Amino acid sequence: MAPRLLFFITNPAFLVSHRLPVALAARDAGYEVHVASMGGPAVAQIESLGLTHHVLPLSRTSMRPWTEARSLWAIWRLFRRVRPGLVHAVTLKSVLYGGIAARLAGVPAYVAAISGLGYVFIQGSGLRGVLRHLALVLYRLALGHPNSRVIFQNDADRDMLERAGAVRPGQAVLLRGSGVDLDRFAPAPWPEGPVTVAMASRLLHDKGVREFVEAARLSAARGEGLRWRLAGSLDPENPASVTASELDAWRAEGAIEYVGECADVAGFYAQAHIVTLPSYREGLPKSLIEAAACGRPVVTTDVPGCRDAIEPGVSGVLVPPRDSRALADAVASLAGDEDRRARMGAAGRALAERDFGLDRIVRAHLDVYRDLAGR
């Protein structure tokens, strides 16, 4: 009988964008692959690929106790009914609820993918501090499965949860991101025209979108002649989302060019000379490993995740978080040095080939599954 693997993830679109190659590789390796998530347009694509999908009553952002208790109950019932041999949970809420439900339901093996510790672990006090304490309590419960692995994308997140007693010695596995298709994301000729700075991200304040816009304003005020292009979509369910009125005001002001949600990120980067992500904290940002694969130099922040996606001073430049002037200055320095941009771009491509290739990441996931299942 084929071993049954269940991916548990809140938003099915995230599985398609970040874990689909792993799911398909598991299917091809002989696993019976199931996916459990909330509903959404991506469900049809998941099912068309021969994966079994289960819709659960989930909310990405709800904090209402009754709603969350109902979700946890539904997850436990699904695990009891499907009886997977292995559950792989991805994203914060899925990791927390999936780990608790897997222990209660007697799931034999559990994998938790920590793709960043989330909004509450960005420095702050008050309510965010309370939520951070609660999250650590839940992490201890969720990651306590006796036959489990916790996949981290950077050392800082791993060290934090180990210090908090949520992760046992030998339980952590470090995999650098979700991988990048090195054929699809490949170096393209440098574009003609003015030096172009690109940012591709969900439009969240903690991704550094405001700093990107303010850096573009500073650059324009100094008459540098750079193009600042922003790609991404609003996320109204996320408390950190840019508002539609903010975005409209930025577009009207003209310091940036907003291109909307971008389905072809490789093409977007091909039109750029520099890629930036001034985020406050990440797991390991897919946008930056894609930029490296495309041979584009990066300017990003010196925070967990972002600093792990580059070789500082070699494939990119680090600046302090929440500092739009430092961002503008670093971009201006790189924009004025064509040879340096070329060297950093080539170094980024070499880094991607060495550490971020999709085949490498997929094989590492299958190794984790085999280790837990004893196959």
SULCOR-V447364 format. One record per backbone hydrogen bond with DSSP energy under -1.0 kcal/mol. CO is the residue of the C=O (numbers start at 1). NH is the residue of the N-H. E is the energy in kcal/mol with one decimal. If there is no record, write none. Layout:
co=[CO & CO]
nh=[NH & NH]
e=[E & E]
This chain:
co=[3 & 4 & 4 & 5 & 6 & 7 & 8 & 10 & 11 & 12 & 13 & 14 & 15 & 15 & 19 & 20 & 21 & 22 & 23 & 24 & 25 & 26 & 27 & 32 & 33 & 34 & 35 & 36 & 37 & 40 & 42 & 43 & 44 & 46 & 47 & 52 & 54 & 56 & 64 & 65 & 66 & 67 & 68 & 69 & 70 & 71 & 72 & 73 & 74 & 75 & 76 & 77 & 78 & 79 & 86 & 87 & 88 & 89 & 91 & 92 & 93 & 94 & 95 & 96 & 97 & 98 & 99 & 100 & 101 & 102 & 109 & 110 & 111 & 112 & 113 & 113 & 118 & 119 & 125 & 126 & 127 & 128 & 129 & 130 & 131 & 132 & 133 & 134 & 135 & 136 & 137 & 138 & 139 & 147 & 149 & 150 & 151 & 152 & 154 & 155 & 156 & 157 & 158 & 159 & 160 & 161 & 161 & 162 & 168 & 171 & 173 & 175 & 180 & 181 & 195 & 196 & 196 & 197 & 198 & 199 & 202 & 203 & 204 & 204 & 205 & 206 & 208 & 209 & 210 & 211 & 212 & 213 & 214 & 215 & 216 & 217 & 218 & 219 & 220 & 227 & 228 & 229 & 230 & 231 & 233 & 235 & 238 & 240 & 243 & 244 & 245 & 246 & 247 & 248 & 249 & 250 & 257 & 260 & 264 & 265 & 266 & 269 & 274 & 275 & 277 & 277 & 285 & 286 & 287 & 288 & 289 & 290 & 291 & 292 & 297 & 298 & 299 & 300 & 301 & 303 & 304 & 304 & 306 & 311 & 311 & 311 & 315 & 316 & 317 & 319 & 323 & 324 & 325 & 326 & 327 & 328 & 329 & 330 & 331 & 332 & 334 & 337 & 338 & 339 & 340 & 341 & 342 & 343 & 344 & 345 & 346 & 347 & 348 & 349 & 350 & 351 & 352 & 356 & 357 & 358 & 359 & 360 & 361 & 362 & 363 & 364 & 365 & 366 & 367 & 368 & 369 & 370 & 370]
nh=[32 & 85 & 86 & 34 & 88 & 36 & 90 & 38 & 14 & 16 & 17 & 18 & 19 & 20 & 23 & 24 & 25 & 26 & 27 & 28 & 29 & 31 & 30 & 5 & 52 & 7 & 54 & 9 & 56 & 43 & 46 & 47 & 48 & 51 & 50 & 35 & 37 & 58 & 68 & 69 & 70 & 71 & 72 & 73 & 74 & 75 & 76 & 77 & 78 & 79 & 80 & 81 & 82 & 83 & 6 & 111 & 8 & 113 & 95 & 96 & 97 & 98 & 99 & 100 & 101 & 102 & 103 & 104 & 105 & 107 & 87 & 149 & 89 & 151 & 91 & 115 & 121 & 122 & 128 & 130 & 131 & 132 & 133 & 134 & 135 & 136 & 137 & 138 & 139 & 140 & 141 & 142 & 143 & 110 & 112 & 173 & 114 & 175 & 158 & 159 & 160 & 161 & 162 & 163 & 164 & 166 & 167 & 165 & 171 & 150 & 152 & 177 & 358 & 185 & 227 & 273 & 274 & 229 & 276 & 231 & 204 & 242 & 207 & 209 & 208 & 280 & 212 & 213 & 214 & 215 & 216 & 217 & 218 & 219 & 220 & 221 & 222 & 224 & 223 & 197 & 257 & 199 & 259 & 201 & 203 & 238 & 241 & 205 & 247 & 248 & 249 & 250 & 251 & 252 & 253 & 254 & 230 & 232 & 268 & 269 & 270 & 272 & 198 & 299 & 279 & 301 & 289 & 290 & 291 & 292 & 293 & 294 & 296 & 295 & 275 & 317 & 277 & 319 & 303 & 307 & 282 & 306 & 309 & 314 & 315 & 316 & 298 & 313 & 300 & 302 & 327 & 328 & 329 & 330 & 331 & 332 & 333 & 334 & 335 & 336 & 337 & 341 & 342 & 343 & 344 & 345 & 346 & 347 & 348 & 349 & 350 & 351 & 352 & 353 & 354 & 355 & 356 & 180 & 361 & 362 & 363 & 364 & 365 & 366 & 367 & 368 & 369 & 370 & 371 & 372 & 373 & 374 & 375]
e=[-3.1 & -1.9 & -1.6 & -3.0 & -2.7 & -3.0 & -2.3 & -2.5 & -1.2 & -1.8 & -2.2 & -2.4 & -2.1 & -1.5 & -2.2 & -2.7 & -2.1 & -2.3 & -2.2 & -2.5 & -1.4 & -2.4 & -1.5 & -2.2 & -1.9 & -3.0 & -2.6 & -2.4 & -2.6 & -1.8 & -2.1 & -2.6 & -2.1 & -1.4 & -1.8 & -3.0 & -2.1 & -1.7 & -2.5 & -2.6 & -2.2 & -1.9 & -2.5 & -2.3 & -2.2 & -2.4 & -2.4 & -2.4 & -2.2 & -2.5 & -2.2 & -2.1 & -3.2 & -1.9 & -2.6 & -3.1 & -2.4 & -2.8 & -2.5 & -2.2 & -2.8 & -2.5 & -1.8 & -1.7 & -2.7 & -2.6 & -1.7 & -2.2 & -2.5 & -2.3 & -1.9 & -1.7 & -2.9 & -3.1 & -1.0 & -1.1 & -1.6 & -1.4 & -1.2 & -1.9 & -2.7 & -2.2 & -2.0 & -2.4 & -2.8 & -2.0 & -1.8 & -2.4 & -2.6 & -2.0 & -1.6 & -3.2 & -2.7 & -1.8 & -2.3 & -2.8 & -3.1 & -2.8 & -1.4 & -3.0 & -2.2 & -2.0 & -2.2 & -2.6 & -1.7 & -2.3 & -1.1 & -1.2 & -2.0 & -2.3 & -3.2 & -1.9 & -2.0 & -2.8 & -2.3 & -2.6 & -1.9 & -3.3 & -2.7 & -2.9 & -2.2 & -2.9 & -1.4 & -1.1 & -1.8 & -2.7 & -2.2 & -2.4 & -2.8 & -2.6 & -2.0 & -2.1 & -2.4 & -2.5 & -2.4 & -2.6 & -1.6 & -2.0 & -1.4 & -3.7 & -2.9 & -2.0 & -2.7 & -2.5 & -2.4 & -2.4 & -2.0 & -3.5 & -2.3 & -2.5 & -2.1 & -2.3 & -2.4 & -2.3 & -2.1 & -1.6 & -2.9 & -1.7 & -2.0 & -2.6 & -1.8 & -2.0 & -2.7 & -2.2 & -1.1 & -1.0 & -1.5 & -2.2 & -1.6 & -2.2 & -2.2 & -1.8 & -2.4 & -1.7 & -2.5 & -2.7 & -1.5 & -2.0 & -1.9 & -2.4 & -2.1 & -1.1 & -1.2 & -2.8 & -2.4 & -1.1 & -1.3 & -2.9 & -2.6 & -2.3 & -1.9 & -2.7 & -2.7 & -2.3 & -2.4 & -2.5 & -2.3 & -2.1 & -2.8 & -1.5 & -1.5 & -2.0 & -2.2 & -2.4 & -2.7 & -2.6 & -2.3 & -2.2 & -2.3 & -2.1 & -2.1 & -2.2 & -2.5 & -2.3 & -1.8 & -2.8 & -1.6 & -1.9 & -1.8 & -2.7 & -2.3 & -1.8 & -1.8 & -2.2 & -2.0 & -1.7 & -2.3 & -2.5 & -2.2 & -2.1 & -2.6 & -1.4 & -1.5]
